[in-house]
Amino acid sequence: MLALKGADAQQQKASPLEQPEIVVVGTSPAGGTGIPAGLYPGNVQAIYARDIVPDAANISEILQRASGSVSISNTQGNPFQADLNYRGYTASPVLGTPQGLSVYVDGMRVNEPFGDVVSWDLIPRIAIANVTIVPGTNPVYGLNTLGGAISVNTKSGFAFPGATIGLGAGSFGRKSLDAQYGGHGENTDYYLAASLYDESGWALFNPSRVRQFFGKTGFQDRDTDIDLSVQYADNSLGGNQLVPQSMLATAAQGYTHPDVTTTQNFVLNLSGVRDLSETDGVEGNVYYRRISRDILNSNVNDPVVPGSSAQAANCMVLYGEACAQNILNHEIQNAYGLNLQYTNQGRFLGRRQYFSAGVNVESGTATLSQLTQDAVVDASRAVLGVAPFSPRSAVDSRTRRYAVYATDTLSLGERSSLTLSGRFDRASVGLSGTSVDQAGNPVNLEGDHSYWRFDPALGGTYGLFRSTTLFANYAEGFRTPSAIELACADAAHPCAGVPNAFSADPELKAVVARSLEVGARGKLGPDAAWRVAVFHSTLYDDILFNQSTVSTGYFSNVGKTRRVGIESSLSGKQSRWDYALSASWIRATYQTPFEVADPANPGSACPGPGCIPVQPGDRIPGIPAAVGKLLLGYRVSPQTRVEVQVQAQRAQYARGDENNLTVYGMIPGYSTVRLGLTRQVGKGVELHAGVTNLFDRRFATFGALARNNVAGGDAENFWAVGQPRAWFLGLRALFE
């Protein structure tokens, strides 16, 4: 955002976690004492409001551009529905995706109750004060923190006074309006923000309509800080399905359509901090979240001739069913949470400490009703219903999570520190409802599953030189199977897609992570900083989706998986130049032999058609072996700055190619170039312009093996095609 004039005079009134520039690491989702970044035993990355470029549509895109080891996969063909990958772990909006990252906004966990998914379109981009990526398996951040935690803190009227209005336009019918207004009195403040975004999409059927509102009001005196925030979003997102490799020449047409997700999200979050003394304090928050979502998804389950007048009759003769189907899901989720924490920054054994201990309680309910409709495929590959929608499933889930945790960072002297953490979690998932199996018979859905575990962490830092710090950390964590995984875990009664049918399924084991990270960070003079970290993470009883037929599958524990890698970065300034360079390498592999089902993979060798033997050392699909980023900026004048950004990643295996046969080829690596221009055109007025994918490269961010049922039914590689070249133009004005 623009530098907000007058903010410096009021910085002392703003919470450190709301500040636009101060570097602290929250010791817990609630913020904790906030230890200096130099004492944290890991490669923490932070992004601030000033770093968020205006053409980044949402937080996943912000993180992908500005953070090392982060890449995104456009599995849904919409910029607001990307999978975010960090160190081989994923935070995704797609039900059924294994969620290995926890995400928090102002201490509120935003992984949703039903599938632990993360909906990036519901996080208000304009209201972000800063984002911190806490690496590794940090147990204090709770469930799903297998590879890391993402903590978002929002703006306040004390830290961001004034008004800003931004207008934007760009390729593919892009139009945006951002507005924010903040202010304060002696002890009270307020902040309001709204974002409107419309785009027709680069493909024919992937439009986006996003409406976000955020408001916060607070009271502060010498000892107390209380904030009440409200969020609301009303979004409609169209998707562009993965495109068969044989149809890449007409990628904008997509595979089939429609695929539309509409969501309404309402959030209330009351947070507070109370200083009990100069060294002691209590803090916490209580929140409520309601999500209402409708998902219309089109599917082609058997080979068809699009537009054929005899299609429906031929399908019944050949397959005994309609070849195509529309699925309509309606979800309502409610989440209630409470965090309460005691903090101390006093002395222990004569040493300065940063101590936090607290409790976390979260309760969630979700209802899913599902309707299906027989359909045909027309000449444009639209899936058109030929019968009324009929009920398929009605599922209720209840999640309860209780935890106690403690963490202490103890300064051992000028050079070293020690951090010890632990958390005990108890979680339960209850299921009830009815469904219909593949034969059309009713199935009762009942189940109660409970999990508990204590997870420790031990780490430390050591100042090797005045400008160099070494760090190391060992940690354990876990995630419980989500409601969607538990409802679809029986090989004898597979679900028709995810999630299209449910049954009273067997127990799944919780996934346990054990991780080690070592590294170093330092400075090369006053204006240059470097970081390097090596990480090794093993998951036990990892959960994988088995594609048993073209349209059915189930979840199961598959043993050990491992992610080993190294990441490094260098950033700084030199005269008129500024730069940021990062690179990461990762080897993600299966460590236990198992058999997975996928009829689109030609490597059948174990009993039954489509049964794939996976061996230790086989690479996990969907994880590129390397990611590199370069940002180079030059200040032409005090009013004008230009930048070029290059992003590249190596090839990856397609999902379904777990045995790495690559008969249809890997998903190729790629590189893209982005140009940007910022120009001050008047007092408080700033112009932005840019071009993404400058050389208009065709590339894919993800791939999956599947049968091309609109062109003969042969198996091939399907690509998540990236956006072609696009331009952006924006204007922002600050009013004091």
ZAKETOR-631081 format. One line per 5 residues: number of its first residue (from 1); their letters; for each residue x, y, z of C-alpha. Coordinates in steps of 0.25 Angstrom, whole numbers, plus 5000, padded with zeros to 4 digits. Each point is the difference from the previous one (the first is absolute). Example, Ala and Ser with C-alpha at 12.3 -4.5 7.8 and 13.67 -1.06 7.14 Angstrom:
# ZAKETOR-631081
1 = as = 5049,4982,5031; 5006,5014,4998
***
This chain:
# ZAKETOR-631081
1 = mlalk = 5000,5000,5000; 5004,5015,4999; 5008,5004,5012; 4990,5006,5009; 5003,5014,5005
6 = gadaq = 4999,5003,5015; 5001,4985,5004; 5013,5001,5006; 4995,5010,5011; 4990,4989,5005
11 = qqkas = 5008,4988,4998; 5001,4998,5015; 4985,4999,5001; 5000,4988,4990; 5001,4986,5004
16 = pleqp = 5014,4994,4995; 4992,4990,4992; 4993,5011,4993; 5012,5008,4996; 5004,5001,4986
21 = eivvv = 5015,4998,5002; 5004,4995,5014; 5005,4986,4999; 4995,4991,5011; 4997,4985,5000
26 = gtspa = 4987,4996,5007; 5003,4989,5010; 4986,4994,4997; 4988,5003,4992; 4995,5010,5010
31 = ggtgi = 5013,5008,4998; 5006,4997,5013; 5012,5009,5005; 5005,5001,4986; 5015,4997,5001
36 = pagly = 5010,5007,4991; 5002,4993,4987; 5015,4998,5003; 4996,4991,5011; 4991,4991,4992
41 = pgnvq = 5007,4986,4997; 4995,4999,4986; 4999,5007,4986; 4989,5010,5003; 4995,5008,4988
46 = aiyar = 4991,5013,5002; 4993,5009,4990; 4994,5013,5003; 4990,5009,4994; 5010,5009,4993
51 = divpd = 5005,4987,4992; 4986,4996,4995; 5000,5004,4985; 4986,5005,4996; 4998,4990,4988
56 = aanis = 5001,4988,5010; 4986,4995,5001; 5000,4993,5013; 5009,4995,5011; 5004,4987,4993
61 = eilqr = 5006,5008,4988; 5007,5010,5010; 5007,4988,5007; 5004,4994,4987; 5006,5012,4995
66 = asgsv = 5007,5005,5013; 5004,4987,5007; 5011,4990,4998; 4996,4985,4999; 4985,5004,4997
71 = sisnt = 4994,4996,4987; 4985,5000,4995; 4992,4989,4992; 4988,5005,4993; 4993,4987,5001
76 = qgnpf = 4986,5007,4999; 5004,5010,4988; 4996,5012,5009; 5010,5009,5006; 4993,5001,5013
81 = qadln = 4999,4985,5002; 5015,4996,4999; 5007,4989,5008; 5011,5006,5007; 5012,4991,5002
86 = yrgyt = 5011,5003,5010; 5012,4990,5003; 4991,4989,4993; 4988,5003,5009; 4987,5006,4995
91 = aspvl = 4989,5009,5004; 4989,4999,4990; 4985,5004,4998; 4997,4986,4994; 4993,4989,5009
96 = gtpqg = 5008,4988,5001; 5014,5006,4998; 5009,4996,5012; 5002,5013,5008; 5014,5002,5006
101 = lsvyv = 5000,5015,5003; 4992,5007,5011; 4995,5014,4997; 4996,5011,5010; 4994,5014,4998
106 = dgmrv = 5001,5008,5013; 5001,4987,5008; 4988,4994,4994; 5003,4986,4993; 4994,5001,4986
111 = nepfg = 5002,4986,4996; 4985,4996,4998; 4993,4990,5009; 4996,4990,4990; 5012,4997,4992
116 = dvvsw = 5011,5009,5006; 5000,5008,4987; 5005,5014,4999; 4992,5010,4991; 5009,5011,4996
121 = dlipr = 4989,5008,4994; 4994,5002,5014; 5012,5007,5005; 4999,5015,4998; 5013,5004,4992
126 = iaian = 4999,5015,5002; 4999,4999,5016; 5013,4992,5001; 5011,5007,5009; 5010,4988,4999
131 = vtivp = 5001,4986,4998; 5010,4990,5006; 5004,4986,4996; 5004,4992,5012; 5008,4988,4994
136 = gtnpv = 5000,4986,5004; 4991,4991,5009; 4997,5010,5011; 4991,4993,5010; 4996,5013,5007
141 = yglnt = 4992,5004,4987; 4992,4987,5001; 4994,4991,4991; 5004,4999,4985; 5013,5007,5003
146 = lggai = 5008,4989,4993; 5008,5009,4991; 4998,5014,5006; 4990,5011,5004; 4995,5012,4993
151 = svntk = 4996,5011,5010; 4993,5013,4995; 4998,5012,5008; 4991,5011,4995; 5001,5015,5001
156 = sgfaf = 4994,5010,5010; 4997,5015,5001; 5012,5003,5009; 5010,4993,4990; 4993,5004,4987
161 = pgati = 4993,5014,5001; 4995,5007,4988; 4992,4996,4988; 5005,4993,4987; 4992,4997,4988
166 = glgag = 5005,4991,4989; 4995,4997,4986; 5005,4990,4991; 4998,4994,4986; 5006,4989,4992
171 = sfgrk = 5000,4989,4990; 4988,4990,4999; 4990,5011,5005; 5007,5002,5013; 4994,5011,5008
176 = sldaq = 5003,5003,5015; 4997,5010,5011; 5007,5001,5013; 4996,5010,5011; 5005,5001,5014
181 = ygghg = 4998,5010,5011; 5006,5000,5014; 5001,5010,5012; 5001,5001,5015; 4998,5009,5012
186 = entdy = 5007,5000,5013; 4996,4986,5004; 4992,4994,4988; 5002,4997,4986; 4992,4995,4988
191 = ylaas = 5004,4994,4986; 4991,4997,4988; 5004,4993,4987; 4992,4995,4988; 5005,4993,4987
196 = lydes = 4992,4998,4988; 5006,4991,4989; 4994,4995,4986; 5007,4993,4989; 4995,4992,4988
201 = gwalf = 5012,4991,5001; 5010,4996,4990; 4992,4987,4996; 4986,5000,4995; 4993,4995,5013
206 = npsrv = 5009,5005,5012; 4994,5013,5004; 5003,5006,5014; 4991,5009,5009; 5005,5003,5013
211 = rqffg = 4994,5009,5011; 5008,5002,5013; 4997,5009,5012; 5008,5002,5013; 4998,5009,5012
216 = ktgfq = 5007,5001,5013; 4998,5009,5012; 5008,5000,5013; 5003,5006,5013; 5014,5002,5007
221 = drdtd = 5005,5006,5012; 5013,4998,5008; 4997,4985,5003; 4989,4995,4991; 4998,4998,4985
226 = idlsv = 4987,4995,4995; 4996,4998,4986; 4987,4996,4993; 5000,4996,4985; 4990,4996,4990
231 = qyadn = 5002,4994,4987; 4990,4997,4989; 5003,4994,4986; 4990,4997,4988; 5008,4993,4989
236 = slggn = 4997,4992,4987; 5011,4993,4993; 5000,4993,4987; 5010,4989,4998; 5008,4995,4987
241 = qlvpq = 5002,4985,5002; 5013,4993,4997; 5002,4999,4985; 5005,4987,4993; 5013,5002,4994
246 = smlat = 4994,4996,4986; 4991,5013,5001; 5010,5010,5005; 4999,5008,4987; 4986,5003,5004
251 = aaqgy = 5003,5001,5015; 4991,5012,5002; 4988,4992,4996; 5003,4991,5012; 4996,4985,5002
256 = thpdv = 4985,5001,5004; 4992,5011,5007; 4994,5005,5008; 5007,5000,5014; 4996,5011,5009
261 = tttqn = 5002,5003,5015; 4992,5010,5007; 5003,5004,5015; 4995,5009,5010; 5009,5001,5013
266 = fvlnl = 4997,5008,5013; 5010,5002,5011; 5000,5006,5014; 5013,5000,5007; 5002,5007,5014
271 = sgvrd = 5014,5000,5005; 5006,5007,5012; 5014,5002,5007; 5001,5004,5015; 5014,5003,5006
276 = lsetd = 5000,4995,5015; 5014,5006,5003; 5012,5004,4992; 5003,4986,4997; 4987,4992,5001
281 = gvegn = 4987,5001,4991; 4988,4992,4996; 4994,5000,4986; 4991,4992,4991; 4988,5001,4990
286 = vyyrr = 4987,4994,4998; 4994,4998,4986; 4988,4995,4992; 5000,4997,4985; 4989,4996,4991
291 = isrdi = 5002,4995,4986; 4990,4997,4990; 5004,4994,4986; 4994,4994,4988; 5009,4992,4990
296 = lnsnv = 4995,4996,4986; 5010,4990,4994; 4999,4994,4986; 5005,4986,4998; 5001,4990,4988
301 = ndpvv = 5002,4986,5005; 5000,4992,4987; 5004,5003,4985; 4990,5008,4992; 4999,5007,4987
306 = pgssa = 4997,5015,5004; 4988,5005,4993; 4995,4987,4995; 4985,4999,5000; 5000,4985,5004
311 = qaanc = 5010,5002,5011; 4990,4997,5012; 4995,4987,4993; 5014,4995,4996; 5005,5002,5015
316 = mvlyg = 4989,4992,5006; 5002,4989,4990; 5015,5000,5001; 5002,5004,5015; 4987,4998,5006
321 = eacaq = 5000,5014,5005; 5001,5015,4996; 5014,5003,4995; 5000,5014,5006; 4995,5005,5013
326 = nilnh = 4998,5014,5008; 5002,5000,5015; 4995,5011,5009; 5006,5001,5014; 4994,5009,5010
331 = eiqna = 5008,5002,5013; 4998,5008,5013; 5011,5001,5010; 5001,5006,5013; 5012,5002,5009
336 = yglnl = 5002,5005,5014; 5013,5002,5006; 5007,5005,5013; 5015,5002,5003; 5004,5005,5014
341 = qytnq = 5015,5002,5003; 5009,5005,5011; 5014,5006,4996; 5012,5004,5007; 5012,5008,4996
346 = grflg = 5007,5000,5013; 5013,4992,5004; 5001,4985,5003; 5013,4995,5007; 5006,5014,4998
351 = rrqyf = 4997,5000,4985; 4990,5008,4991; 4989,4991,4995; 4988,5001,4991; 4990,4990,5006
356 = sagvn = 4985,4997,4996; 4991,4989,5005; 4985,4999,4995; 4988,4992,4997; 4993,4999,4987
361 = vesgt = 4985,4995,4997; 4994,4999,4987; 4986,4994,4996; 4995,4999,4986; 4988,4994,4993
366 = atlsq = 4997,4998,4986; 4989,4995,4991; 5001,4995,4986; 4989,4997,4991; 5003,4995,4986
371 = ltqda = 4991,4999,4988; 5004,4993,4987; 4994,5001,4986; 5002,4992,4987; 5005,5008,4989
376 = vvdas = 5005,5000,4986; 5012,5007,4993; 4997,5010,4989; 5009,5005,4989; 5007,5011,5009
381 = ravlg = 5002,4989,5011; 4990,5006,5009; 4994,4989,5009; 4985,5002,4999; 4990,4994,5009
386 = vapfs = 4989,4991,4994; 4993,4996,5013; 4997,5007,5013; 5010,5000,5011; 4998,4989,5010
391 = prsav = 5005,4998,5014; 5013,4993,5002; 5006,5003,5014; 4996,5007,5012; 5012,5001,5010
396 = dsrtr = 5002,5007,5013; 5013,5001,5007; 5004,5005,5014; 5015,5003,5004; 5005,5003,5013
401 = ryavy = 5014,5004,5003; 5006,5003,5014; 5015,5003,5003; 5010,5005,5010; 5013,5005,4996
406 = atdtl = 5013,5008,5005; 5012,5005,4994; 5012,5007,5006; 5012,5007,4993; 5011,5002,5010
411 = slger = 5012,5010,4997; 5012,4993,5004; 5009,5012,4998; 5003,5010,4989; 5003,4989,4990
416 = ssltl = 4990,4988,5002; 4986,4997,5004; 4992,4987,5002; 4985,4997,4997; 4992,4989,5006
421 = sgrfd = 4986,4998,4996; 4989,4990,5002; 4985,4998,4997; 4990,4989,5004; 4988,4999,4990
426 = rasvg = 4987,4992,5001; 4991,5000,4988; 4987,4993,4996; 4992,4999,4987; 4986,4995,5000
431 = lsgts = 4992,4996,4987; 4986,4998,4998; 4990,5000,4988; 4996,4991,4988; 5006,4998,4986
436 = vdqag = 4998,4991,4988; 5010,4990,4995; 5004,4997,4986; 4989,4990,4998; 4990,5011,5005
441 = npvnl = 4997,4993,5013; 4999,5009,5013; 5011,5000,5010; 5000,5005,5014; 5012,5009,5004
446 = egdhs = 5004,4999,5014; 5013,5001,5007; 5008,5006,5012; 5015,5002,4999; 5009,5005,5011
451 = ywrfd = 5015,5003,5000; 5010,5006,5010; 5015,5002,5001; 5011,5008,5006; 5010,5007,4991
456 = palgg = 5013,5006,5004; 5010,5009,4994; 5014,5004,5004; 5008,5011,4993; 5011,5010,5001
461 = tyglf = 5008,5011,4994; 5015,5004,5001; 5007,5012,4996; 5012,4995,4992; 5005,5014,4996
466 = rsttl = 4994,5014,5003; 4993,4999,4987; 4997,4985,4999; 4990,4991,5008; 4999,4985,4999
471 = fanya = 4987,4993,5004; 4995,4986,5002; 4986,4995,5003; 4994,4986,5002; 4984,4999,5001
476 = egfrt = 4989,4991,4999; 4985,5002,4996; 4988,4993,4995; 4987,5002,4992; 4988,4992,5002
481 = psaie = 4992,4994,4988; 4990,5010,4996; 4985,4997,4999; 5001,4998,4985; 5011,4990,5001
486 = lacad = 4993,4992,5011; 4987,5000,4992; 5007,4994,4988; 5010,4990,5005; 4994,4986,4996
491 = aahpc = 5006,4993,4988; 4988,4991,4999; 4991,5012,4999; 5008,5011,4993; 4994,5014,4999
496 = agvpn = 4996,5005,4986; 5010,5011,4999; 5003,5010,5012; 4990,5001,5006; 4989,4993,4993
501 = afsad = 4996,4988,5008; 5003,4997,5015; 4998,4988,5009; 5003,4995,5014; 5015,4998,4998
506 = pelka = 5012,4994,5007; 5009,5008,5009; 5011,5008,4995; 5013,5002,5008; 5005,5015,5003
511 = vvars = 5012,5005,4992; 5012,5002,5008; 5012,5009,4996; 5014,5000,5005; 5008,5011,4995
516 = levga = 5014,5006,5001; 5005,5013,4995; 5014,5006,5000; 5005,5013,4994; 5007,5013,5001
521 = rgklg = 4996,5015,4997; 5008,5013,5000; 5004,5013,4994; 5010,5005,4989; 5001,5014,5005
526 = pdaaw = 4988,5009,5004; 4992,4998,4987; 5001,4985,4997; 4995,4988,5007; 5001,4985,4997
531 = rvavf = 4994,4987,5005; 5002,4985,4998; 4992,4988,5006; 5000,4985,4998; 4988,4993,5004
536 = hstly = 4996,4985,5002; 4986,4996,5003; 4994,4986,5001; 4985,4997,5000; 4995,4987,5007
541 = ddilf = 4986,4994,4995; 4999,5011,4989; 4986,5000,4993; 4998,4998,4985; 4988,5000,4991
546 = nqstv = 4999,4987,4992; 4993,5002,4986; 4994,4986,4999; 4992,5003,4987; 4999,5012,4991
551 = stgyf = 4989,5006,5010; 5002,4993,5013; 5011,4999,5011; 5003,5000,5015; 5010,5005,5010
556 = snvgk = 5010,4991,5007; 5012,5001,5009; 5012,4996,4991; 5012,5000,5010; 5012,5010,5000
561 = trrvg = 5003,5011,4991; 5012,5010,5000; 5003,5014,4996; 5015,5004,5000; 5005,5013,4995
566 = iessl = 5008,5013,5001; 4996,5014,4998; 5008,5013,4999; 4998,5015,4997; 5007,5013,4998
571 = sgkqs = 4994,5013,5001; 5005,5015,5001; 5002,5013,4994; 5012,5007,4993; 4998,5014,4996
576 = rwdya = 4988,5001,4991; 4999,4985,4999; 4992,4990,5008; 5000,4985,4999; 4995,4988,5006
581 = lsasw = 5004,4986,4995; 4995,4987,5006; 5002,4985,4996; 4995,4987,5006; 5002,4985,4997
586 = iraty = 4991,4989,5005; 5000,4985,4999; 4986,4995,5004; 4999,4985,5000; 4992,4988,5005
591 = qtpfe = 5007,4992,5010; 4991,4988,5001; 4996,4990,4989; 4985,5000,4998; 4990,4998,4989
596 = vadpa = 4991,5011,4995; 4989,5000,4990; 4999,5008,4987; 4995,4994,4987; 5006,5012,4992
601 = npgsa = 5014,4995,5004; 5005,4989,4991; 5009,4994,5011; 4991,4989,5004; 5008,4989,5007
606 = cpgpg = 4993,4996,5012; 4986,4993,5001; 4989,5007,4994; 4999,5010,4988; 5006,5013,5003
611 = cipvq = 5008,4996,5012; 5013,5007,5001; 5012,4995,5008; 5007,5012,5007; 5014,4997,5005
616 = pgdri = 5009,5008,5010; 5007,5011,4993; 4989,5003,4990; 4997,5015,4999; 4987,5006,5005
621 = pgipa = 4993,5007,4989; 4996,5014,4999; 5013,5005,5007; 5010,5007,4991; 5015,4996,5003
626 = avgkl = 5004,5015,5000; 4995,5014,5001; 5007,5013,4997; 4997,5014,5000; 5007,5013,4997
631 = llgyr = 4995,5014,5002; 5008,5012,4995; 4995,5014,5002; 5006,5013,4996; 4996,5014,5004
636 = vspqt = 5001,5009,4988; 4997,5012,5008; 4994,5004,5013; 4986,4998,4994; 5002,4988,4991
641 = rvevq = 5004,4986,5002; 5001,4988,4991; 5001,4985,5003; 5002,4987,4993; 4996,4987,5007
646 = vqaqr = 5004,4986,4995; 4994,4988,5005; 5004,4986,4996; 4997,4985,5005; 5005,4987,4995
651 = aqyar = 4991,4988,4995; 4991,4992,5009; 4993,4987,4999; 4985,5000,4997; 4990,4995,5011
656 = gdenn = 4997,4986,4997; 5014,4997,4996; 5004,4996,5014; 5009,4989,4994; 5007,5010,4991
661 = ltvyg = 4999,4993,4987; 4998,5013,4993; 4994,4992,4988; 4992,5013,4996; 5012,5009,5004
666 = mipgy = 5002,5009,5012; 4994,5014,5002; 5012,5008,4994; 5007,5011,5008; 4998,5014,4996
671 = stvrl = 5004,5015,5002; 4992,5013,4999; 5004,5014,5000; 4992,5012,5006; 5003,5015,4998
676 = gltrq = 4995,5010,5010; 5000,5016,5000; 4996,5009,5012; 5000,5015,4997; 4996,5011,5010
681 = vgkgv = 4991,5009,4992; 4996,5010,5010; 5000,5002,5015; 4994,4987,5006; 4997,4995,4986
686 = elhag = 5007,4988,4995; 4999,4993,4986; 5003,4985,4998; 5001,4992,4987; 5006,4986,4997
691 = vtnlf = 5000,4988,4991; 5000,4986,5005; 5005,4988,4991; 5007,5010,4992; 5004,4990,4989
696 = drrfa = 4986,4993,5000; 5006,4987,5003; 4990,4988,5001; 5003,4992,5013; 4993,4992,5010
701 = tfgal = 5001,5001,5015; 4994,4986,5003; 4996,4987,4993; 4992,4987,5001; 4998,4987,4993
706 = arnnv = 4986,4998,4995; 4992,4995,4989; 4996,5010,4989; 4985,4996,4999; 4996,5011,4990
711 = aggda = 5011,4995,4990; 4999,4984,5000; 5003,4997,5014; 5015,4998,5000; 5008,5003,5012
716 = enfwa = 5010,5012,4999; 5006,5011,5008; 4990,5012,5004; 5007,5013,5002; 4996,5012,5009
721 = vgqpr = 5003,5010,4990; 5006,5014,5005; 4995,5013,4996; 5005,5006,4987; 5006,5014,4999
726 = awflg = 4992,5010,5007; 5001,5015,5003; 4996,5008,5012; 4998,5015,5003; 4996,5006,5013
731 = lralf = 4999,5014,5007; 5000,5002,5015; 4998,5013,5008; 5003,5003,5015; 4991,5010,5007
736 = e = 5005,5004,5014
***
